[in-house]
Amino acid sequence: MRLLFLLASATIALAAEDYPPGPDSQPQPGVPQGEVKKFTFETSKLFPGTKRDWWLYVPKQYNAAKPACAMVFFDGGGFAKPDSGFRVPVVFDNLIAKKDMPVTVGIFISPGTVAASEPGKKDRSNRS
């Protein structure tokens, strides 16, 4: 089992080197940059006691008077970072500016955590 884990880790590391971020994953001069705001959701009727962070990306071209597309990302924290492996806000900025995709709002939701029931214990992830 340990060998399988090491092999999988090495394969992922090699794959990351094989696929460096392309031009659409890099900030481009003259491209309007959207805004990413972080929020915390702490009240849930379905999952009481669950706290989750979420981020909202709004492109610079967004106009509230016109309909826009929306894309939702679960496990959102990593997708919302402009310096992560995914760099979704940067990619959206570039593709929207080139008109390769419509004006699209990004919603990035993390699974959330439930506070530990006993002192000294770890919070647990809520992946429901």
SETINU-544494 format. One record per atom (N, C-alpha, C): residue in one letter; atom name; x, y, z. Coordinates in nm, 2 decimals. Atoms other than C-alpha are relative to their C-alpha. Layout:
+------+------+--------+--------+--------+
! rest ! atom !      x !      y !      z !
+------+------+--------+--------+--------+
!    A !   CA !      X !      Y !      Z !
...
+------+------+--------+--------+--------+
end
This chain:
+------+------+--------+--------+--------+
! rest ! atom !      x !      y !      z !
+------+------+--------+--------+--------+
!    M !    N !   0.08 !  -0.12 !   0.00 !
!    M !   CA !   0.00 !   0.00 !   0.00 !
!    M !    C !   0.09 !   0.13 !   0.00 !
!    R !    N !  -0.09 !  -0.12 !  -0.01 !
!    R !   CA !   0.28 !   0.24 !   0.09 !
!    R !    C !   0.07 !   0.02 !  -0.14 !
!    L !    N !  -0.07 !  -0.01 !   0.13 !
!    L !   CA !   0.46 !   0.16 !  -0.24 !
!    L !    C !  -0.10 !   0.06 !  -0.11 !
!    L !    N !   0.10 !  -0.05 !   0.09 !
!    L !   CA !   0.13 !   0.23 !  -0.43 !
!    L !    C !  -0.01 !   0.15 !   0.02 !
!    F !    N !   0.02 !  -0.14 !  -0.03 !
!    F !   CA !   0.10 !   0.57 !  -0.26 !
!    F !    C !   0.13 !   0.08 !  -0.05 !
!    L !    N !  -0.12 !  -0.06 !   0.05 !
!    L !   CA !   0.47 !   0.66 !  -0.34 !
!    L !    C !   0.00 !   0.01 !  -0.15 !
!    L !    N !   0.01 !   0.00 !   0.14 !
!    L !   CA !   0.42 !   0.56 !  -0.70 !
!    L !    C !  -0.10 !   0.10 !  -0.05 !
!    A !    N !   0.10 !  -0.09 !   0.04 !
!    A !   CA !   0.10 !   0.76 !  -0.73 !
!    A !    C !   0.05 !   0.15 !   0.02 !
!    S !    N !  -0.05 !  -0.14 !  -0.03 !
!    S !   CA !   0.27 !   1.07 !  -0.57 !
!    S !    C !   0.11 !   0.04 !  -0.11 !
!    A !    N !  -0.10 !  -0.03 !   0.10 !
!    A !   CA !   0.57 !   1.04 !  -0.81 !
!    A !    C !  -0.06 !   0.03 !  -0.14 !
!    T !    N !   0.06 !  -0.01 !   0.13 !
!    T !   CA !   0.34 !   1.01 !  -1.11 !
!    T !    C !  -0.07 !   0.14 !  -0.01 !
!    I !    N !   0.07 !  -0.14 !  -0.01 !
!    I !   CA !   0.14 !   1.33 !  -1.00 !
!    I !    C !   0.11 !   0.10 !  -0.02 !
!    A !    N !  -0.11 !  -0.10 !   0.00 !
!    A !   CA !   0.47 !   1.52 !  -0.95 !
!    A !    C !   0.05 !   0.01 !  -0.14 !
!    L !    N !  -0.05 !   0.00 !   0.14 !
!    L !   CA !   0.59 !   1.42 !  -1.30 !
!    L !    C !  -0.10 !   0.06 !  -0.09 !
!    A !    N !   0.10 !  -0.06 !   0.09 !
!    A !   CA !   0.26 !   1.51 !  -1.46 !
!    A !    C !  -0.01 !   0.15 !   0.02 !
!    A !    N !   0.00 !  -0.15 !  -0.02 !
!    A !   CA !   0.27 !   1.86 !  -1.30 !
!    A !    C !   0.11 !   0.06 !  -0.08 !
!    E !    N !  -0.11 !  -0.05 !   0.07 !
!    E !   CA !   0.61 !   1.91 !  -1.46 !
!    E !    C !  -0.03 !   0.00 !  -0.15 !
!    D !    N !   0.03 !   0.02 !   0.14 !
!    D !   CA !   0.47 !   1.79 !  -1.80 !
!    D !    C !  -0.10 !   0.11 !  -0.05 !
!    Y !    N !   0.11 !  -0.09 !   0.04 !
!    Y !   CA !   0.19 !   2.05 !  -1.80 !
!    Y !    C !   0.02 !   0.14 !   0.07 !
!    P !    N !  -0.02 !  -0.14 !  -0.07 !
!    P !   CA !   0.33 !   2.40 !  -1.70 !
!    P !    C !  -0.12 !   0.09 !  -0.05 !
!    P !    N !   0.11 !  -0.09 !   0.04 !
!    P !   CA !   0.07 !   2.67 !  -1.70 !
!    P !    C !   0.02 !   0.07 !  -0.13 !
!    G !    N !  -0.02 !  -0.06 !   0.13 !
!    G !   CA !   0.01 !   2.81 !  -2.05 !
!    G !    C !  -0.03 !   0.15 !   0.01 !
!    P !    N !   0.02 !  -0.15 !   0.00 !
!    P !   CA !  -0.04 !   3.17 !  -2.16 !
!    P !    C !  -0.13 !   0.05 !   0.06 !
!    D !    N !   0.13 !  -0.04 !  -0.05 !
!    D !   CA !  -0.41 !   3.18 !  -2.06 !
!    D !    C !   0.00 !  -0.01 !   0.16 !
!    S !    N !  -0.01 !   0.01 !  -0.15 !
!    S !   CA !  -0.30 !   3.09 !  -1.70 !
!    S !    C !   0.09 !   0.10 !   0.06 !
!    Q !    N !  -0.09 !  -0.11 !  -0.05 !
!    Q !   CA !  -0.07 !   3.39 !  -1.68 !
!    Q !    C !  -0.07 !   0.13 !  -0.02 !
!    P !    N !   0.06 !  -0.13 !   0.02 !
!    P !   CA !  -0.18 !   3.75 !  -1.62 !
!    P !    C !   0.06 !   0.06 !  -0.13 !
!    Q !    N !  -0.04 !  -0.06 !   0.12 !
!    Q !   CA !  -0.17 !   3.93 !  -1.95 !
!    Q !    C !  -0.02 !   0.15 !   0.00 !
!    P !    N !   0.01 !  -0.14 !   0.00 !
!    P !   CA !  -0.10 !   4.30 !  -2.01 !
!    P !    C !  -0.13 !   0.05 !  -0.07 !
!    G !    N !   0.12 !  -0.06 !   0.06 !
!    G !   CA !  -0.41 !   4.51 !  -2.08 !
!    G !    C !  -0.13 !  -0.08 !   0.03 !
!    V !    N !   0.12 !   0.07 !  -0.03 !
!    V !   CA !  -0.65 !   4.24 !  -1.96 !
!    V !    C !  -0.07 !   0.04 !   0.13 !
!    P !    N !   0.07 !  -0.04 !  -0.13 !
!    P !   CA !  -0.91 !   4.36 !  -1.71 !
!    P !    C !  -0.01 !  -0.11 !   0.10 !
!    Q !    N !  -0.01 !   0.11 !  -0.11 !
!    Q !   CA !  -0.88 !   4.17 !  -1.38 !
!    Q !    C !  -0.13 !   0.01 !   0.08 !
!    G !    N !   0.12 !   0.01 !  -0.09 !
!    G !   CA !  -1.19 !   4.05 !  -1.20 !
!    G !    C !   0.04 !   0.01 !   0.14 !
!    E !    N !  -0.02 !  -0.01 !  -0.14 !
!    E !   CA !  -1.23 !   4.06 !  -0.83 !
!    E !    C !  -0.04 !  -0.13 !   0.07 !
!    V !    N !   0.04 !   0.12 !  -0.08 !
!    V !   CA !  -1.23 !   3.76 !  -0.59 !
!    V !    C !  -0.02 !   0.04 !   0.15 !
!    K !    N !   0.03 !  -0.03 !  -0.14 !
!    K !   CA !  -1.39 !   3.80 !  -0.25 !
!    K !    C !  -0.03 !  -0.12 !   0.08 !
!    K !    N !   0.02 !   0.12 !  -0.08 !
!    K !   CA !  -1.39 !   3.55 !   0.03 !
!    K !    C !  -0.11 !   0.03 !   0.10 !
!    F !    N !   0.11 !  -0.01 !  -0.10 !
!    F !   CA !  -1.69 !   3.48 !   0.25 !
!    F !    C !   0.00 !  -0.13 !   0.08 !
!    T !    N !   0.01 !   0.12 !  -0.08 !
!    T !   CA !  -1.77 !   3.24 !   0.53 !
!    T !    C !  -0.15 !  -0.02 !   0.03 !
!    F !    N !   0.14 !   0.04 !  -0.02 !
!    F !   CA !  -2.10 !   3.05 !   0.56 !
!    F !    C !   0.00 !  -0.08 !   0.13 !
!    E !    N !  -0.01 !   0.07 !  -0.13 !
!    E !   CA !  -2.17 !   2.95 !   0.92 !
!    E !    C !  -0.14 !  -0.05 !   0.04 !
!    T !    N !   0.13 !   0.04 !  -0.04 !
!    T !   CA !  -2.55 !   2.89 !   0.92 !
!    T !    C !  -0.06 !  -0.10 !  -0.10 !
!    S !    N !   0.06 !   0.09 !   0.10 !
!    S !   CA !  -2.69 !   2.58 !   0.76 !
!    S !    C !  -0.11 !  -0.08 !   0.07 !
!    K !    N !   0.11 !   0.08 !  -0.06 !
!    K !   CA !  -3.03 !   2.41 !   0.83 !
!    K !    C !   0.03 !  -0.15 !  -0.04 !
!    L !    N !  -0.03 !   0.14 !   0.04 !
!    L !   CA !  -2.91 !   2.10 !   0.64 !
!    L !    C !   0.12 !  -0.06 !   0.07 !
!    F !    N !  -0.12 !   0.05 !  -0.06 !
!    F !   CA !  -2.57 !   2.07 !   0.80 !
!    F !    C !   0.03 !   0.09 !   0.12 !
!    P !    N !  -0.02 !  -0.08 !  -0.12 !
!    P !   CA !  -2.60 !   2.23 !   1.15 !
!    P !    C !   0.15 !  -0.01 !   0.05 !
!    G !    N !  -0.14 !   0.00 !  -0.06 !
!    G !   CA !  -2.26 !   2.33 !   1.30 !
!    G !    C !   0.11 !   0.00 !  -0.10 !
!    T !    N !  -0.11 !   0.00 !   0.11 !
!    T !   CA !  -2.08 !   2.33 !   0.96 !
!    T !    C !   0.03 !   0.14 !  -0.04 !
!    K !    N !  -0.05 !  -0.14 !   0.04 !
!    K !   CA !  -1.87 !   2.63 !   0.87 !
!    K !    C !   0.08 !  -0.03 !  -0.13 !
!    R !    N !  -0.08 !   0.01 !   0.12 !
!    R !   CA !  -1.74 !   2.67 !   0.52 !
!    R !    C !   0.03 !   0.13 !  -0.06 !
!    D !    N !  -0.04 !  -0.12 !   0.07 !
!    D !   CA !  -1.55 !   2.93 !   0.33 !
!    D !    C !  -0.04 !  -0.02 !  -0.15 !
!    W !    N !   0.03 !   0.00 !   0.14 !
!    W !   CA !  -1.65 !   3.03 !  -0.02 !
!    W !    C !   0.05 !   0.13 !  -0.06 !
!    W !    N !  -0.05 !  -0.11 !   0.07 !
!    W !   CA !  -1.52 !   3.27 !  -0.28 !
!    W !    C !  -0.09 !   0.03 !  -0.12 !
!    L !    N !   0.08 !  -0.05 !   0.11 !
!    L !   CA !  -1.69 !   3.48 !  -0.54 !
!    L !    C !   0.09 !   0.08 !  -0.10 !
!    Y !    N !  -0.08 !  -0.07 !   0.10 !
!    Y !   CA !  -1.51 !   3.58 !  -0.86 !
!    Y !    C !  -0.10 !   0.08 !  -0.09 !
!    V !    N !   0.09 !  -0.08 !   0.08 !
!    V !   CA !  -1.68 !   3.87 !  -1.05 !
!    V !    C !   0.09 !   0.06 !  -0.11 !
!    P !    N !  -0.08 !  -0.06 !   0.10 !
!    P !   CA !  -1.52 !   3.96 !  -1.39 !
!    P !    C !  -0.02 !   0.15 !  -0.01 !
!    K !    N !   0.01 !  -0.15 !   0.02 !
!    K !   CA !  -1.45 !   4.33 !  -1.46 !
!    K !    C !  -0.11 !   0.03 !  -0.10 !
!    Q !    N !   0.10 !  -0.02 !   0.10 !
!    Q !   CA !  -1.69 !   4.30 !  -1.76 !
!    Q !    C !  -0.14 !  -0.02 !   0.05 !
!    Y !    N !   0.13 !   0.03 !  -0.05 !
!    Y !   CA !  -1.98 !   4.20 !  -1.54 !
!    Y !    C !  -0.09 !   0.12 !   0.01 !
!    N !    N !   0.10 !  -0.11 !  -0.01 !
!    N !   CA !  -2.29 !   4.42 !  -1.57 !
!    N !    C !  -0.13 !  -0.06 !   0.06 !
!    A !    N !   0.11 !   0.05 !  -0.07 !
!    A !   CA !  -2.57 !   4.36 !  -1.33 !
!    A !    C !  -0.13 !   0.01 !  -0.08 !
!    A !    N !   0.13 !  -0.01 !   0.09 !
!    A !   CA !  -2.83 !   4.47 !  -1.59 !
!    A !    C !  -0.01 !  -0.11 !  -0.11 !
!    K !    N !   0.00 !   0.11 !   0.10 !
!    K !   CA !  -2.73 !   4.18 !  -1.82 !
!    K !    C !   0.02 !  -0.14 !   0.06 !
!    P !    N !  -0.02 !   0.13 !  -0.05 !
!    P !   CA !  -2.75 !   3.81 !  -1.76 !
!    P !    C !   0.15 !  -0.04 !  -0.02 !
!    A !    N !  -0.14 !   0.06 !   0.01 !
!    A !   CA !  -2.41 !   3.63 !  -1.69 !
!    A !    C !  -0.01 !  -0.15 !   0.03 !
!    C !    N !  -0.01 !   0.14 !  -0.03 !
!    C !   CA !  -2.31 !   3.27 !  -1.68 !
!    C !    C !   0.06 !  -0.01 !   0.14 !
!    A !    N !  -0.06 !   0.04 !  -0.13 !
!    A !   CA !  -2.20 !   3.10 !  -1.35 !
!    A !    C !   0.06 !  -0.13 !  -0.01 !
!    M !    N !  -0.07 !   0.13 !  -0.01 !
!    M !   CA !  -1.96 !   2.82 !  -1.29 !
!    M !    C !   0.03 !  -0.02 !   0.15 !
!    V !    N !  -0.02 !   0.04 !  -0.14 !
!    V !   CA !  -1.95 !   2.64 !  -0.95 !
!    V !    C !   0.12 !  -0.10 !   0.01 !
!    F !    N !  -0.11 !   0.09 !  -0.02 !
!    F !   CA !  -1.63 !   2.48 !  -0.82 !
!    F !    C !  -0.01 !  -0.05 !   0.15 !
!    F !    N !  -0.01 !   0.06 !  -0.14 !
!    F !   CA !  -1.64 !   2.24 !  -0.52 !
!    F !    C !   0.14 !  -0.02 !   0.03 !
!    D !    N !  -0.14 !   0.00 !  -0.04 !
!    D !   CA !  -1.32 !   2.22 !  -0.32 !
!    D !    C !   0.06 !   0.13 !  -0.05 !
!    G !    N !  -0.03 !  -0.13 !   0.06 !
!    G !   CA !  -1.31 !   2.58 !  -0.42 !
!    G !    C !   0.12 !   0.08 !   0.03 !
!    G !    N !  -0.11 !  -0.08 !  -0.04 !
!    G !   CA !  -1.03 !   2.73 !  -0.22 !
!    G !    C !   0.12 !   0.00 !  -0.09 !
!    G !    N !  -0.12 !   0.01 !   0.09 !
!    G !   CA !  -0.75 !   2.60 !  -0.45 !
!    G !    C !  -0.03 !   0.05 !  -0.14 !
!    F !    N !   0.04 !  -0.05 !   0.14 !
!    F !   CA !  -0.94 !   2.69 !  -0.77 !
!    F !    C !   0.00 !   0.15 !   0.00 !
!    A !    N !   0.02 !  -0.15 !   0.00 !
!    A !   CA !  -0.99 !   3.05 !  -0.66 !
!    A !    C !   0.13 !   0.07 !   0.01 !
!    K !    N !  -0.13 !  -0.07 !  -0.01 !
!    K !   CA !  -0.62 !   3.13 !  -0.60 !
!    K !    C !   0.06 !   0.03 !  -0.13 !
!    P !    N !  -0.06 !  -0.04 !   0.13 !
!    P !   CA !  -0.45 !   3.32 !  -0.88 !
!    P !    C !   0.14 !  -0.06 !  -0.02 !
!    D !    N !  -0.13 !   0.06 !   0.02 !
!    D !   CA !  -0.12 !   3.14 !  -0.81 !
!    D !    C !   0.00 !  -0.15 !   0.02 !
!    S !    N !   0.01 !   0.15 !  -0.02 !
!    S !   CA !  -0.25 !   2.78 !  -0.77 !
!    S !    C !   0.03 !  -0.06 !  -0.13 !
!    G !    N !  -0.01 !   0.08 !   0.12 !
!    G !   CA !  -0.22 !   2.51 !  -1.03 !
!    G !    C !  -0.11 !   0.03 !  -0.10 !
!    F !    N !   0.12 !  -0.02 !   0.09 !
!    F !   CA !  -0.56 !   2.60 !  -1.17 !
!    F !    C !  -0.02 !   0.14 !  -0.04 !
!    R !    N !   0.00 !  -0.14 !   0.03 !
!    R !   CA !  -0.56 !   2.98 !  -1.15 !
!    R !    C !  -0.13 !   0.04 !  -0.08 !
!    V !    N !   0.13 !  -0.03 !   0.07 !
!    V !   CA !  -0.93 !   3.00 !  -1.25 !
!    V !    C !  -0.02 !   0.15 !  -0.02 !
!    P !    N !   0.03 !  -0.14 !   0.03 !
!    P !   CA !  -0.97 !   3.38 !  -1.20 !
!    P !    C !   0.09 !   0.05 !  -0.11 !
!    V !    N !  -0.09 !  -0.05 !   0.10 !
!    V !   CA !  -0.67 !   3.45 !  -1.42 !
!    V !    C !  -0.04 !  -0.06 !  -0.14 !
!    V !    N !   0.05 !   0.06 !   0.13 !
!    V !   CA !  -0.79 !   3.20 !  -1.69 !
!    V !    C !  -0.13 !   0.07 !  -0.05 !
!    F !    N !   0.13 !  -0.06 !   0.04 !
!    F !   CA !  -1.14 !   3.35 !  -1.68 !
!    F !    C !   0.03 !   0.14 !  -0.05 !
!    D !    N !  -0.03 !  -0.13 !   0.05 !
!    D !   CA !  -1.00 !   3.70 !  -1.71 !
!    D !    C !   0.05 !   0.00 !  -0.14 !
!    N !    N !  -0.06 !   0.00 !   0.14 !
!    N !   CA !  -0.80 !   3.61 !  -2.02 !
!    N !    C !  -0.10 !  -0.05 !  -0.10 !
!    L !    N !   0.09 !   0.06 !   0.10 !
!    L !   CA !  -1.07 !   3.40 !  -2.19 !
!    L !    C !  -0.12 !   0.10 !  -0.02 !
!    I !    N !   0.11 !  -0.10 !   0.01 !
!    I !   CA !  -1.34 !   3.66 !  -2.12 !
!    I !    C !   0.04 !   0.12 !  -0.09 !
!    A !    N !  -0.05 !  -0.11 !   0.08 !
!    A !   CA !  -1.12 !   3.94 !  -2.26 !
!    A !    C !   0.02 !  -0.03 !  -0.14 !
!    K !    N !  -0.02 !   0.04 !   0.14 !
!    K !   CA !  -1.05 !   3.74 !  -2.57 !
!    K !    C !  -0.14 !  -0.04 !  -0.07 !
!    K !    N !   0.13 !   0.05 !   0.04 !
!    K !   CA !  -1.42 !   3.66 !  -2.60 !
!    K !    C !  -0.01 !  -0.14 !  -0.04 !
!    D !    N !   0.00 !   0.15 !   0.02 !
!    D !   CA !  -1.34 !   3.29 !  -2.60 !
!    D !    C !  -0.10 !  -0.06 !   0.09 !
!    M !    N !   0.11 !   0.04 !  -0.09 !
!    M !   CA !  -1.60 !   3.26 !  -2.32 !
!    M !    C !  -0.08 !   0.12 !   0.04 !
!    P !    N !   0.08 !  -0.12 !  -0.04 !
!    P !   CA !  -1.89 !   3.47 !  -2.21 !
!    P !    C !   0.03 !   0.05 !   0.14 !
!    V !    N !  -0.02 !  -0.05 !  -0.13 !
!    V !   CA !  -1.89 !   3.68 !  -1.90 !
!    V !    C !  -0.05 !  -0.10 !   0.10 !
!    T !    N !   0.03 !   0.11 !  -0.09 !
!    T !   CA !  -1.89 !   3.42 !  -1.62 !
!    T !    C !   0.04 !   0.03 !   0.14 !
!    V !    N !  -0.03 !  -0.01 !  -0.14 !
!    V !   CA !  -1.91 !   3.45 !  -1.25 !
!    V !    C !   0.04 !  -0.13 !   0.06 !
!    G !    N !  -0.05 !   0.13 !  -0.06 !
!    G !   CA !  -1.71 !   3.19 !  -1.05 !
!    G !    C !  -0.04 !  -0.01 !   0.15 !
!    I !    N !   0.04 !   0.03 !  -0.14 !
!    I !   CA !  -1.84 !   3.04 !  -0.72 !
!    I !    C !   0.08 !  -0.12 !   0.04 !
!    F !    N !  -0.10 !   0.10 !  -0.04 !
!    F !   CA !  -1.58 !   2.84 !  -0.53 !
!    F !    C !  -0.04 !  -0.03 !   0.15 !
!    I !    N !   0.05 !   0.04 !  -0.13 !
!    I !   CA !  -1.71 !   2.64 !  -0.23 !
!    I !    C !   0.08 !  -0.11 !   0.06 !
!    S !    N !  -0.08 !   0.11 !  -0.07 !
!    S !   CA !  -1.50 !   2.45 !   0.02 !
!    S !    C !  -0.10 !  -0.09 !   0.07 !
!    P !    N !   0.09 !   0.10 !  -0.07 !
!    P !   CA !  -1.64 !   2.14 !   0.19 !
!    P !    C !  -0.05 !   0.04 !   0.14 !
!    G !    N !   0.04 !  -0.04 !  -0.13 !
!    G !   CA !  -1.65 !   2.30 !   0.53 !
!    G !    C !   0.05 !  -0.09 !   0.11 !
!    T !    N !  -0.05 !   0.07 !  -0.12 !
!    T !   CA !  -1.57 !   2.18 !   0.88 !
!    T !    C !  -0.11 !   0.00 !   0.10 !
!    V !    N !   0.09 !   0.01 !  -0.12 !
!    V !   CA !  -1.77 !   2.07 !   1.18 !
!    V !    C !   0.10 !   0.00 !   0.12 !
!    A !    N !  -0.09 !  -0.02 !  -0.12 !
!    A !   CA !  -1.61 !   2.18 !   1.51 !
!    A !    C !   0.00 !  -0.13 !   0.08 !
!    A !    N !  -0.02 !   0.12 !  -0.08 !
!    A !   CA !  -1.47 !   1.90 !   1.72 !
!    A !    C !  -0.09 !   0.00 !   0.12 !
!    S !    N !   0.09 !   0.01 !  -0.11 !
!    S !   CA !  -1.70 !   1.77 !   1.99 !
!    S !    C !   0.07 !   0.00 !   0.13 !
!    E !    N !  -0.07 !   0.01 !  -0.13 !
!    E !   CA !  -1.43 !   1.74 !   2.25 !
!    E !    C !   0.13 !   0.09 !  -0.01 !
!    P !    N !  -0.12 !  -0.08 !   0.01 !
!    P !   CA !  -1.15 !   1.98 !   2.34 !
!    P !    C !   0.13 !  -0.08 !  -0.03 !
!    G !    N !  -0.12 !   0.07 !   0.04 !
!    G !   CA !  -0.81 !   1.89 !   2.19 !
!    G !    C !  -0.01 !  -0.09 !  -0.12 !
!    K !    N !   0.03 !   0.08 !   0.11 !
!    K !   CA !  -0.97 !   1.70 !   1.91 !
!    K !    C !   0.00 !   0.09 !  -0.13 !
!    K !    N !   0.00 !  -0.07 !   0.13 !
!    K !   CA !  -0.95 !   1.80 !   1.54 !
!    K !    C !  -0.14 !   0.02 !  -0.05 !
!    D !    N !   0.13 !  -0.01 !   0.07 !
!    D !   CA !  -1.24 !   1.95 !   1.35 !
!    D !    C !   0.00 !  -0.10 !  -0.11 !
!    R !    N !   0.02 !   0.10 !   0.11 !
!    R !   CA !  -1.38 !   1.71 !   1.09 !
!    R !    C !  -0.05 !   0.07 !  -0.12 !
!    S !    N !   0.05 !  -0.05 !   0.13 !
!    S !   CA !  -1.44 !   1.78 !   0.72 !
!    S !    C !  -0.14 !  -0.05 !  -0.02 !
!    N !    N !   0.14 !   0.04 !   0.04 !
!    N !   CA !  -1.80 !   1.78 !   0.60 !
!    N !    C !   0.00 !   0.00 !  -0.15 !
!    R !    N !  -0.01 !   0.01 !   0.15 !
!    R !   CA !  -1.78 !   1.65 !   0.24 !
!    R !    C !  -0.14 !  -0.04 !  -0.05 !
!    S !    N !   0.14 !   0.03 !   0.05 !
!    S !   CA !  -2.16 !   1.59 !   0.22 !
!    S !    C !  -0.05 !   0.10 !  -0.10 !
+------+------+--------+--------+--------+
end
